[in-house]
Amino acid sequence: MPSKPAPDRERRYSISELAAEFEISTRTIRFYEEKGLISPRRSGGNQRYYDKRDRARLKLILRGKRFGYSLEEIAEMIGMADVDLDEAGQIRRSLAYGETKLAEIRQRMDELRLLEQDILSVKARLIARLEQLERGGAKVGRGRQGK
């Protein structure tokens, strides 16, 4: 009789499975382990294996990096792998970091809007000057010629 697959909560992942799933290198996963963000178990043969919790934490780490958080900020939000954080405290920290990140994004958006206005203004002046030149309304400056 064939054995049943392990329930999802007991699912084990190899480092190469997680690397392939998240399209990152195994070195990146080891780096997060060194930083204490994930904490794989070891098999009898000393092979790393990751459980559902490790996989979820890796997903949060990568999402945090994509949102522009530093590893230190991510560690604050999700806690270190070997410490069980109070969920409410974890949520409060994440909300505070989120507000800070939103303020940074809004500031960058304001700066980009100003830059856009400057570029559009220069563009309008250049178009007007080009039209003036093409109509022959002004002499085209060609520098020193004929000497």
N, C-alpha and C positions, 0 to 999 in steps of 0.2 A: 504494500500500500504506500503510495507516495506521501512524503511529508508535506504538511500545510505550510505555506509561506508565513513568515513571522508577521504578527500584527503590525500595523503601521507605526505604532508607538515604539516598537522594538527595532524598527528599520535601522540598519547600519549603512553608512556611506563611506566609501574609500575617498582618499584625498583626490584621486584622479577623477572619480565620479563627480565630486563637487566642483572641481576645477572645470570640467567639461560643461556641466550644467550652467555654471555662472560665467563661463567664458573668461576665466582668469587663470593665472599660472598656479601651479602647486606651491611655488615659492611665495606667492602672495598669501596663500592660506597659512603657510608656515609662519610668515611674518606676523599675521594677526594672532597666531598662537603665541609667538614670542612676546607680543604686546599684552597678552593676557585677555584678549577679547573673545577667543574661543578656546575650549579646553577638551580636545579629543581624548578618548580612552585609548588604551593599548591592548592589543590581542596578546595571546600567549606567545606569539612569535614576534612581539614588540612592534607590530604594525599599527599605525594610527587608524582609528575608525571614529566616525562622527555619527552622532545620533540626530534625531529630529530637532532637538533644541539647538545643537551646534549649527545645523543647516539654517534654522530660522534666524539665529544670531548673525550668521554670515550674510544672509539676505538683508538684514537691517544695517549691517556695516556697509555693504555695497550701496544701499539706498542712501545712507548718510553721506558717503563719499560723493555720490552723484549729485546730491543737494548742496555740496560744497562745505560740509562740515569737516573739521580736522579729526584725526583719530582720537585726540584727547577729548573733544566734544562728544564724539560718538561713545567713547568709553563712559563718560559722565551720564549720557542718556540711557544706554543699555546696561551699564554696570559691567564690572569685570566678570569674566566667565566663572570664576570660583566663588563669587559672592552672590547670594540671593538678595536682590534688592526689594524693598517695599514697592509694590506696583504704583501706588499713588505718588510716591516720591519720584519715581522714574518718570511718570507722566508729567508731573510738575516741571521737572528738569527739561524734558523734551519740549514742553510748551514754551518755556523761557528761551531756550535756544532757538526755537522756531520763530518767536517774536523778534529776536535779535537778527536772525537771518532775513526775515521779511523787511525789517528796517533797512538792512544793507541793500537788499534788492531794490527797494523803492528809491533809495538814494542813487543807485546806479541808473535806474530808469530815468530819474530826473536829469542826471548828467547826460545821458544819451539823448534825451529830448532837446536839451540845450545844444548839444553837438549837432543834432539833426537840423535845428533852426539855423545854426551858423553855416552849415554846409549848403542848405537851401538858399540862404542869402547870398553866399558867394556864387553859387550856381546861377542865380537870377542875374547878378551883375555881369558874370561872364557871358551869359547868353545875350544880354542887352548889348554888350560891347561887340560881340561877334556879329550880331545883326547890323550894328552901326557900321562896322568895317565892311561887311558884305554889300551893304547899300552904297558904299563909296562915300559915306558922309564924313569920313575922316581919313586922313592920310595914314597909310600903313607904315608903321615904323619898321625899317629894315636894318637899322644899324648903319654903320659906315660902309658905303659902297662907292665904287667909281674912283678910288684913289689909287 
